Amino acid sequence: MSWFRRTKEGITTSTEEKLEVPEGVWWKCPSCKKAIPSADLRGNKYVCPNCGYHPRINSTEYFEVIFDEGECKLLFENLRPKDHLHFKDLKTYKERLEETAKKADVTEAITVGVGKVNGNKMVCACMNFNYIGGSMGSVVGERISKAIDYCVQKKLPLLIISKSGGARMMESAFSLMQMAKTSAKLTQLSEAKLPFFSLMTDPTTGGVTASYAMLGDINMAEPDALIGFAGPRVIKETIKKDLPKGFQRSEFLLEHGFLDFIIDRKELKQRLSDMIEMLMALPASSARS
């Protein structure tokens, strides 16, 4: 048997050269560990085609999924967060806002858009987890409030997609006040006989869960989403007991009556369209004008 032996050092072959793949071309599923082209993930409505895992996405992707042709008009983008309290921990809140603005492709932890869902007009306020963990600050509460006013004025249904770590600590009481503010504003939507759809995604926790996320006329969630006020670890340490399997996941909440149904992201647009036409009680021609 003969063996190949390199007689000179420093010779490289094409097989030894590292191939540089542009960032974002491939996506590896955290659940099944399989890598797929990012284009295939996008084409499958940002759901893993192998195992059905729903990765975290933000308003840009959700608007692409639910609105016709992915087109919508953004509202209230002029409202931006400020450091009213001059808060500082490891760094100032102002510095965090500046750093986040450079990294994120959004202007706050919630983005509001109005567009058509299979021809039916709807306002969607979608949270962005890439903006300080989707935390709820005063501008988040104000954008939701103005979205509700817009819905009442235009006679449109409202969808809020929640994905949040809770209240924004850097705004202290100003953040906590948004729980009461948004909950109160939702009563105006109810009095106007306009439907409010609440979609909870992974994770929906803290003050967001304790306010508008759980107040929908229809409460729905994506599969296996973490939904709760305090996290499982905190609860376990508090009560000193093991928690049931799947505790605080979508399926557990559905079983115990906290959700109306669990919705796959690929079916979301059609389900929203059906609910709008049913709850708005308008003929198709009027609903799509």
C-alpha angles and dihedrals in degrees: 000000000000124000130207110245125188110228097187129049124226096038113135129195131205090255091059095052114100114239112222111217114198113249114263097025093107131039124200116208112233089210108046094018092226120140119225133172111274088231089061090051090052092047089054092055092261094299122126106254091209103052107003095247114165110218120203112271132173138225095286091060096039092052088051090052101045107030123076109263086355089277127140141144115249116226134204095007088146090072108092132172120256135192098246093160097045087233120191134178117144086342136000122277088237090058091049091052091050093048092047092049089057095048103037125066091217135072100226143003089273131044123196122207137168122209145123128290107200087332096314115116116233140163117230125193107192126187121228115217091191089068105079092315094305088288119178114242133163094278091051089055092045094050090051091048092051090046088057091049089050091051092050092048095047096033094238134147120246130225120190116192109200125205111152148137090216136255120003106249093200088070095047113187092004087066095045091051089064090071092064093036097055093041091053093047091054089063087065090056090050092049089052089056092239120142123244117203117196118198115188118201135178110324115014107162147140123015093354091062089044092056135022099357092070097039100077124129080226117029113196137161142195118251118284094000118160107239125173147096102254121021123260093251093055092047093048092051091048100049094031092224136111113257124233118267111275092014113178093008122126094255092052092050092048091052091051096048102256095115134048094212146332116247130202112226090235090060097041099096096051093044091051091049092051093049093047092053092045100044097039087053093213129136114253093252093055095041091054099046 
